[in-house]
């Protein structure tokens, strides 16, 4: 007598009603056409399945048959996002660009024109297909291990290994190690996972943004990473225009509001913001023209916030002009109750509110001596054709330096960055029709390396003042990074004066006076903080 297979609704199965056999969705034609192969599995404790440390909950339990682990094909491949097809005893499994072809009652499968041997043959048990663990391993492209003590099978890495990789991802994002990030992602980690006990509610991308590592942020975003949008306000402190441009490209709203200040991202970018130092002191950060322009070009609306008032109060004529050109209203009351016009009258710069058509801001790309871009520092300019233009410093962060000066000829007196300073005598540039010539500048090689040791004060972070040989004129301050800094100096006599920290000034000993001969040699000096 021919056996009859009845359809049983899923809700009845969930209530525990047993049936003689159940067909799995997507394979009824194939299974009905295939002669069932019956085999007796060995009874054992439930077997747990993990993929990259994450448990996979299967509605059908894995089996041990003839000492070999067999997995329910439909349930397993559904769980990992693979498609399976069985017809005329041929098995095809596809996951992404990965395809595996096999047959019932054969322990051979083909993948990318290469034949692989399985530990057991795929088999039908009560019209349900089971495959050996190696079949799943080939689909996932992950190694498989079976722990007989815990009755668990692991594809890829263990839970402890994956947890370690998650921590490594945060560390790599925080240090900007792009190669490590890419390697960890290939291991299948969840790039948006939160490790609350170690890193709070931040994600890996938050760490890349907070620590100003744009290449790390770029890789994470390309792989679908998310972040706390409020961390975009941190970019106003680092002033990394390239980072802001990247976040805007990936959907950041330039009119995003900060719950802490009730100001938009554009509004705060137009005003002076303050970085909180470890000792709780504050460092003022001057608004970045580049970032303001990026926010405006991406839809920032200055007609709905304090942007114009903030730009006037921070004395940024360029930003005032940009905001006026983008529809800012000089007579709209801000959150303090005063209008931008009233602020401009009080500060004596009301003429800035008159639009200047086609105002072009000169830009300059700064490169190190090896041609790589220097993305943060300050440019020191003095007027040559316009002697009334006193020496002025222009900070930048990102690919380009914006320096809003009138047309004319200027002398570059110095360029300073973290742990380095370049001093010049005869370097010049010209601004014509709002454009810099040259448009890029390659720095000369450094010729002085200085190591700072200590007899008391911490030499890891601070500033050393550089004077001319007579000790009468201060040339610049150099930031000490991890007890070291470097210089490029023209021939002449020089002197290091003091080591300054936030609340203290210290004398120096050692190589505090020295001569640069101009022979091209790179010298090493040592000074001690007293």
matplotlib code that plots the C-alpha trace (Angstrom):
import matplotlib.pyplot as plt

x = [0.0, 1.3, 2.1, 0.3, 2.1, -0.3, 0.4, 0.5, 0.3, 3.3, 1.3, 0.3, 4.0, 4.8, 2.3, 4.2, 2.0, 4.1, 3.9, 5.3, 7.2, 7.4, 8.7, 10.8, 9.8, 11.5, 12.3, 8.9, 9.3, 12.9, 12.1, 9.0, 11.0, 13.9, 13.7, 14.0, 17.2, 16.6, 19.4, 19.4, 21.1, 22.8, 20.8, 22.8, 22.6, 21.4, 24.3, 24.8, 25.9, 27.9, 29.1, 31.9, 31.0, 27.3, 24.8, 22.6, 19.2, 18.0, 14.4, 15.8, 18.5, 21.9, 22.6, 25.6, 25.6, 28.3, 30.4, 29.9, 28.2, 25.3, 23.4, 19.8, 20.5, 17.4, 17.5, 21.2, 21.5, 18.5, 20.2, 23.4, 21.6, 22.3, 19.9, 19.6, 18.1, 17.7, 16.5, 17.1, 19.4, 21.6, 22.3, 23.1, 23.9, 24.5, 25.7, 26.7, 29.2, 29.9, 28.3, 28.7, 27.4, 27.0, 24.9, 22.9, 24.9, 28.2, 30.9, 32.3, 31.3, 32.5, 33.4, 35.0, 35.9, 37.7, 36.5, 36.4, 35.9, 33.4, 33.6, 30.1, 27.5, 24.5, 21.5, 17.7, 16.2, 12.4, 12.5, 14.7, 18.2, 21.2, 24.7, 28.1, 29.7, 32.3, 29.6, 28.5, 32.2, 32.8, 29.7, 30.7, 34.4, 35.1, 37.0, 34.8, 35.6, 33.5, 33.8, 32.6, 32.7, 30.3, 28.5, 29.0, 30.2, 31.9, 32.3, 34.9, 36.1, 35.1, 33.0, 36.1, 38.1, 35.3, 35.1, 38.8, 38.5, 35.7, 38.1, 40.8, 38.5, 37.9, 41.6, 42.4, 39.7, 41.1, 44.6, 43.7, 45.2, 43.4, 45.1, 44.1, 40.5, 40.3, 41.7, 39.3, 36.3, 37.3, 37.0, 33.3, 33.0, 30.0, 31.4, 28.4, 28.6, 28.7, 31.1, 29.4, 31.7, 34.8, 33.8, 30.4, 27.7, 30.2, 30.8, 34.1, 33.3, 32.8, 36.3, 37.7, 35.8, 36.6, 40.3, 40.3, 41.3, 39.7, 41.0, 39.8, 36.4, 36.3, 36.9, 34.3, 31.7, 32.3, 31.4, 28.2, 29.4, 27.1, 27.9, 26.4, 25.7, 26.4, 30.1, 30.1, 30.3, 33.7, 35.0, 34.5, 37.3, 39.7, 38.7, 39.3, 37.5, 38.1, 36.3, 33.3, 33.1, 33.2, 30.4, 28.2, 28.7, 27.4, 24.2, 25.1, 22.6, 24.3, 21.3, 21.7, 21.0, 23.0, 20.8, 23.5, 23.5, 20.3, 22.4, 22.8, 26.0, 26.2, 25.6, 28.3, 30.7, 30.3, 31.3, 34.2, 34.1, 36.2, 38.2, 38.3, 41.9, 42.7, 43.2, 39.6, 41.0, 39.6, 41.3, 39.4, 39.0, 38.6, 35.9, 37.0, 36.0, 36.4, 33.9, 31.4, 31.5, 31.1, 28.0, 26.4, 27.1, 25.4, 22.2, 23.0, 20.3, 21.6, 18.1, 17.0, 19.8, 22.5, 25.0, 25.3, 25.5, 28.1, 30.2, 30.1, 31.0, 33.9, 35.1, 35.1, 34.5, 34.7, 32.1, 29.8, 30.0, 29.3, 26.3, 24.9, 25.3, 23.3, 20.3, 21.2, 19.0, 21.0, 17.8, 16.5, 16.8, 19.0, 18.6, 20.1, 17.5, 19.9, 20.1, 23.3, 23.1, 23.0, 26.1, 27.9, 27.3, 28.4, 31.6, 32.3, 32.1, 28.7, 30.3, 30.8, 27.1, 27.3, 27.5, 30.7, 29.9, 32.0, 34.3, 37.0, 39.0, 42.7, 43.6, 47.0, 47.9, 50.9, 53.0, 55.8, 59.3, 58.3, 55.2, 52.6, 50.0, 50.4, 46.8, 47.1, 49.1, 49.4, 50.8, 52.6, 52.3, 53.5, 52.7, 55.3, 53.4, 51.0, 53.2, 50.2, 49.4, 51.1, 52.2, 49.2, 48.6, 46.2, 45.3, 44.2, 43.0, 42.3, 43.5, 43.6, 44.5, 42.1, 43.7, 41.4, 43.8, 43.6, 45.4, 49.2, 52.6, 53.3, 56.2, 55.9, 57.8, 56.9, 54.8, 54.2, 52.6, 52.5, 56.1, 57.7, 58.4, 59.7, 61.2, 61.9, 63.7, 62.8, 59.7, 57.0, 53.5, 51.2, 47.4, 45.8, 42.0, 41.6, 43.8, 47.2, 50.2, 51.6, 48.5, 50.6, 53.8, 56.3, 58.2, 61.9, 63.6, 63.9, 67.5, 67.3, 66.0, 65.6, 65.1, 63.7, 64.6, 63.5, 64.6, 61.1, 58.5, 56.8, 58.5, 55.9, 53.5, 54.5, 56.0, 59.6, 60.3, 62.8, 64.7, 67.3, 71.0, 70.9, 67.9, 66.0, 63.4, 61.1, 60.8, 58.1, 56.9, 57.4, 55.1, 56.9, 55.3, 56.4, 59.6, 60.7, 60.4, 62.0, 62.9, 63.9, 65.9, 67.9, 71.6, 72.1, 72.5, 69.5, 68.6, 65.9, 64.5, 61.9, 59.7, 56.1, 53.2, 49.7, 50.5, 54.2, 57.4, 60.7, 64.3, 66.4, 69.9, 71.9, 72.1, 70.1, 72.3, 73.3, 74.3, 72.9, 75.5, 73.4, 75.6, 72.5, 73.3, 70.6, 71.7, 70.6, 70.3, 69.5, 67.9, 66.8, 63.8, 64.9]
y = [0.0, 3.4, 5.6, 9.0, 12.2, 14.8, 18.5, 19.6, 23.3, 24.9, 26.0, 22.4, 21.4, 24.1, 22.6, 19.4, 17.3, 14.6, 13.6, 10.7, 12.9, 16.6, 18.0, 21.2, 24.2, 24.7, 21.0, 19.1, 18.1, 17.0, 14.9, 13.3, 12.3, 10.9, 7.4, 7.9, 6.5, 5.4, 5.3, 5.0, 7.9, 7.4, 8.9, 11.5, 14.7, 17.8, 19.2, 22.9, 24.8, 28.0, 30.2, 32.6, 32.2, 33.0, 30.2, 29.0, 27.8, 25.0, 23.7, 20.2, 18.7, 17.6, 13.9, 11.5, 8.8, 6.2, 8.4, 11.4, 14.6, 15.3, 18.6, 19.3, 21.0, 23.2, 24.5, 25.1, 26.8, 29.0, 30.1, 31.2, 32.9, 30.2, 28.8, 25.1, 23.1, 19.3, 17.8, 14.4, 13.6, 16.6, 19.1, 22.8, 25.3, 29.0, 31.7, 35.0, 34.1, 30.8, 27.7, 24.0, 21.1, 17.5, 14.4, 12.1, 9.0, 10.6, 11.9, 14.2, 17.9, 20.5, 24.1, 26.4, 23.5, 21.8, 18.5, 18.0, 14.8, 14.7, 12.6, 11.2, 11.2, 13.6, 11.5, 11.6, 10.6, 10.5, 12.8, 15.3, 16.0, 15.9, 16.8, 16.4, 19.3, 19.6, 20.5, 23.5, 24.4, 24.7, 26.9, 29.2, 29.1, 28.5, 25.8, 23.4, 21.8, 19.4, 19.5, 16.1, 17.1, 20.0, 18.4, 21.5, 22.2, 25.4, 26.9, 29.6, 31.0, 30.2, 32.6, 33.6, 34.2, 36.4, 38.4, 38.9, 40.1, 42.5, 44.1, 44.2, 46.0, 48.8, 49.1, 49.2, 51.9, 53.9, 53.8, 54.1, 50.7, 50.2, 46.9, 45.4, 46.6, 45.0, 41.7, 41.6, 42.4, 39.4, 37.2, 37.9, 40.2, 42.4, 45.9, 47.5, 45.4, 47.2, 46.0, 47.8, 46.7, 47.8, 50.6, 51.7, 52.4, 53.4, 51.4, 50.9, 53.7, 56.1, 55.4, 56.1, 59.5, 60.5, 59.8, 61.5, 58.5, 59.2, 56.2, 53.9, 55.6, 55.2, 51.5, 51.0, 53.0, 51.1, 47.9, 49.3, 50.6, 53.0, 55.6, 58.0, 61.0, 63.3, 62.4, 64.5, 67.5, 66.2, 66.9, 70.6, 70.2, 68.2, 70.5, 67.6, 68.8, 65.5, 63.6, 66.0, 65.6, 61.8, 61.8, 64.1, 61.8, 59.0, 60.8, 63.1, 65.9, 69.3, 70.6, 67.9, 69.3, 68.8, 68.0, 69.5, 72.9, 72.9, 74.2, 72.7, 71.3, 74.3, 76.7, 75.3, 75.1, 78.9, 79.7, 79.2, 75.8, 74.7, 71.5, 70.2, 69.3, 66.4, 69.0, 70.4, 73.6, 74.7, 75.4, 77.6, 76.2, 78.9, 78.1, 76.3, 78.0, 74.7, 72.9, 75.7, 75.7, 71.9, 72.0, 74.8, 73.1, 69.9, 71.7, 73.5, 76.1, 79.3, 80.8, 78.6, 78.8, 80.9, 80.4, 84.1, 85.4, 82.9, 83.7, 87.4, 86.8, 84.6, 87.4, 85.2, 87.6, 84.8, 82.6, 85.7, 86.2, 82.5, 82.5, 85.7, 84.1, 81.1, 83.0, 83.9, 86.8, 89.6, 90.7, 87.4, 87.2, 84.4, 82.2, 85.0, 87.5, 89.6, 89.7, 89.2, 92.9, 93.9, 91.7, 93.2, 96.8, 96.0, 94.4, 97.0, 94.8, 95.6, 96.1, 92.3, 91.9, 93.5, 90.7, 90.6, 88.8, 85.8, 86.0, 83.4, 82.0, 81.1, 77.5, 75.8, 72.1, 71.4, 68.3, 66.8, 66.4, 62.9, 64.2, 62.9, 65.4, 67.2, 67.5, 69.6, 72.5, 76.3, 78.6, 81.8, 84.6, 88.2, 90.8, 91.8, 93.9, 95.0, 96.0, 96.8, 93.1, 92.0, 88.4, 86.2, 82.5, 80.3, 76.9, 74.0, 70.4, 68.3, 68.3, 72.0, 75.1, 78.1, 81.5, 84.5, 87.3, 90.1, 89.7, 90.4, 88.9, 87.2, 85.7, 82.3, 82.7, 79.3, 76.2, 74.3, 71.0, 68.5, 67.8, 69.8, 73.4, 74.7, 78.2, 80.1, 83.2, 83.7, 81.5, 83.5, 83.0, 85.3, 85.6, 86.6, 86.9, 84.9, 82.0, 81.0, 80.6, 78.1, 76.0, 73.4, 73.6, 70.8, 71.2, 70.9, 68.1, 68.4, 69.1, 69.1, 66.3, 67.1, 64.7, 66.2, 64.5, 65.6, 66.1, 66.9, 68.2, 65.8, 66.2, 64.2, 67.1, 70.8, 73.6, 74.8, 78.4, 78.9, 82.3, 83.7, 83.5, 86.9, 85.7, 88.9, 87.6, 84.6, 82.7, 80.2, 77.6, 73.9, 71.3, 68.4, 65.0, 62.0, 63.8, 64.7, 67.3, 68.1, 71.3, 72.7, 75.9, 78.1, 78.7, 80.7, 80.7, 79.7, 79.2, 77.2, 79.3, 77.7, 74.6, 75.6, 73.6, 74.8, 76.1, 76.1, 77.3, 75.4, 76.3, 74.0, 72.6, 70.8, 71.7, 74.9, 77.0, 75.7, 76.7, 75.5, 75.6, 74.7, 71.8, 69.5, 67.3, 66.3, 66.9, 65.4, 67.6, 66.8, 69.1, 68.6, 70.1, 71.4]
z = [0.0, -1.0, 2.0, 2.1, 3.2, 4.7, 5.0, 8.7, 9.5, 11.3, 14.3, 15.0, 14.8, 17.3, 19.7, 19.6, 17.3, 15.6, 12.0, 10.1, 7.7, 6.7, 3.4, 3.7, 1.6, -1.7, -2.3, -2.6, -6.3, -5.8, -2.7, -4.1, -7.2, -5.1, -3.6, 0.2, 1.7, 5.2, 7.8, 11.6, 13.5, 16.8, 19.7, 21.5, 23.5, 21.5, 19.3, 19.4, 16.2, 16.1, 13.2, 14.1, 17.8, 17.3, 18.1, 15.3, 16.4, 14.1, 14.2, 13.2, 15.3, 13.8, 14.0, 14.5, 11.8, 11.6, 13.7, 11.3, 12.1, 9.8, 9.6, 8.4, 5.0, 4.6, 8.2, 8.2, 4.8, 5.6, 8.8, 7.0, 4.1, 1.4, -1.2, -1.7, -4.6, -4.9, -8.2, -9.8, -6.9, -7.7, -4.9, -5.5, -2.8, -3.5, -1.1, -2.7, -5.4, -3.9, -5.4, -4.4, -6.5, -5.2, -5.4, -3.1, -2.3, -3.4, -1.1, -3.8, -4.3, -6.8, -6.0, -8.6, -10.8, -7.9, -6.4, -2.7, -0.7, 2.1, 5.2, 4.4, 1.7, 1.7, 2.7, 3.0, 6.3, 6.2, 3.1, 4.9, 3.5, 5.8, 4.7, 6.4, 8.3, 5.5, 3.0, 5.2, 5.8, 2.0, 1.6, 4.5, 3.6, 7.3, 9.1, 11.1, 14.5, 16.6, 20.4, 21.6, 25.3, 24.9, 21.9, 19.8, 16.2, 15.4, 11.9, 11.8, 15.1, 18.7, 20.8, 22.8, 19.6, 18.1, 21.4, 21.2, 17.5, 18.6, 21.1, 18.5, 16.2, 18.7, 19.4, 15.6, 15.1, 17.9, 16.6, 12.9, 11.9, 8.6, 7.7, 11.1, 10.6, 7.2, 8.5, 11.4, 9.2, 7.0, 10.1, 10.2, 13.2, 13.8, 13.1, 14.9, 18.0, 21.4, 24.1, 26.9, 29.7, 27.9, 25.6, 26.8, 24.2, 21.5, 18.3, 16.5, 14.1, 17.0, 18.1, 14.6, 14.5, 18.1, 17.5, 14.1, 11.9, 8.6, 6.7, 9.4, 9.4, 5.6, 5.7, 8.4, 6.6, 3.4, 5.3, 6.7, 10.1, 12.1, 14.7, 17.2, 15.0, 17.9, 17.6, 14.4, 16.7, 17.8, 14.3, 15.0, 17.6, 15.4, 12.5, 10.0, 6.9, 5.2, 8.0, 7.9, 4.1, 4.5, 7.1, 5.0, 2.0, 4.2, 5.2, 8.1, 8.4, 8.5, 10.5, 13.2, 16.7, 19.8, 22.8, 25.1, 23.4, 21.3, 18.4, 15.0, 13.6, 11.2, 14.0, 16.3, 13.3, 12.8, 16.4, 18.7, 20.4, 23.3, 23.7, 27.3, 28.4, 30.8, 33.6, 32.8, 31.3, 28.0, 24.6, 22.2, 18.6, 15.9, 13.3, 10.2, 6.9, 5.1, 7.4, 7.3, 3.5, 3.4, 5.7, 3.7, 0.4, 1.8, 2.8, 6.0, 6.6, 8.3, 8.3, 11.2, 13.8, 15.4, 12.6, 11.6, 15.2, 16.0, 13.0, 13.9, 17.5, 16.5, 14.2, 11.0, 8.1, 5.6, 7.4, 7.7, 3.9, 3.3, 5.5, 3.9, 0.5, 1.7, 3.0, 6.6, 8.0, 9.8, 11.6, 12.9, 16.7, 17.9, 21.0, 23.2, 22.0, 19.9, 16.1, 14.1, 13.1, 16.8, 17.5, 14.5, 15.7, 19.2, 17.8, 15.2, 12.1, 10.7, 7.2, 7.1, 6.6, 3.1, 0.5, -1.6, -4.9, -5.9, -2.9, -3.5, -0.6, -1.4, -0.7, -0.4, -0.2, 2.2, 1.5, 3.6, 2.0, 0.8, -1.0, 1.5, 2.6, 5.9, 7.1, 10.2, 11.3, 11.1, 8.3, 9.3, 6.7, 6.5, 3.9, 1.3, -1.2, 1.6, 4.5, 6.6, 6.7, 9.9, 10.4, 10.8, 11.6, 9.6, 11.1, 9.0, 9.3, 6.3, 2.7, 2.1, 4.0, 3.7, 4.2, 3.5, 2.5, -0.1, -3.4, -3.2, -2.4, 0.9, 2.7, 4.4, 7.6, 9.1, 9.1, 12.4, 13.1, 16.0, 16.9, 14.1, 12.9, 9.6, 9.6, 6.3, 5.2, 1.5, 0.8, -1.0, -2.5, -4.4, -4.3, -7.5, -7.9, -4.7, -5.8, -4.5, -6.6, -6.1, -5.2, -3.3, -1.3, -0.5, 2.7, 2.8, 4.8, 8.5, 9.7, 13.5, 15.8, 19.5, 22.4, 25.6, 28.9, 32.4, 35.9, 37.2, 34.7, 32.3, 28.9, 27.0, 26.3, 26.3, 24.2, 23.8, 22.7, 19.9, 19.9, 17.5, 18.6, 20.4, 22.4, 21.6, 19.1, 19.7, 16.4, 17.4, 19.9, 19.1, 20.4, 22.2, 21.4, 23.5, 24.5, 20.9, 18.2, 14.9, 13.0, 9.6, 10.2, 7.8, 8.6, 11.7, 15.5, 17.7, 21.3, 23.2, 26.0, 28.1, 28.4, 28.9, 30.2, 31.0, 34.5, 34.6, 32.9, 33.3, 32.4, 30.1, 30.1, 27.5, 23.8, 24.3, 22.0, 18.6, 15.1, 11.8, 9.0, 6.0, 4.9, 4.6, 7.6, 10.0, 13.6, 16.9, 20.0, 23.6, 26.2, 29.7, 31.5, 35.0]

ax = plt.figure().add_subplot(projection="3d")
ax.plot(x, y, z, "-o")
ax.set_aspect("equal")
plt.show()
